Amino acid sequence: MKLYLVQHGKATSKEENPDRPLTEQGREEVREMAEFVKPLELVADYIWDSGKQRATQTAEVLAGVFQVTQERKSRQGLGPNDDAAAFAKELTTSGKDVLVVGHQPFLGKLTSLLLTDSETGSPVMFKNAGIVCLNCEQQGNWQLEWEITPDIVS
């Protein structure tokens, strides 16, 4: 089972726009990341985003280069302060390959929980538009497979 975790691209500030869409730089970094991973022919059963505009915009671009076997949708439980433990439990029992586009601190807590069994660690440094790939070959035994950050791509 693969889990691809993406922190949305750079977004505008709340003062500029309360909906916080991607900035032009954010859109460009997400497009560059998508082009970089396209030759990998990555597959995900699901692409889920938090429903916040910046996450949805990021997911839409990545959906163009991932082979999605089931669906792409916004869903509850992926917001910045949502319960990482509840989502980890759901994910581990699903057995599906999933791409999640979300936010900090949720992604950091989820990754730490899966890799170290504690939400308080920092085993991965998330960057806007970066992709982290975790792999679980035995139920509950997650490992970091790879990470690609925008500074590698540009």
Secondary structure, DSSP 8 states (H G I E B T S, - for coil): -EEEEEE---B--TTT-TT--B-HHHHHHHHHHHHHHGGG--EEEEEEE-SSHHHHHHHHHHHTTSEEEEEEEE-TT-STTS-HHHHHHHHHHH---EEEEE-TTHHHHHHHHHHHS-TT--SS---BT-EEEEEEEETTEEEEEEEE-HHHH-
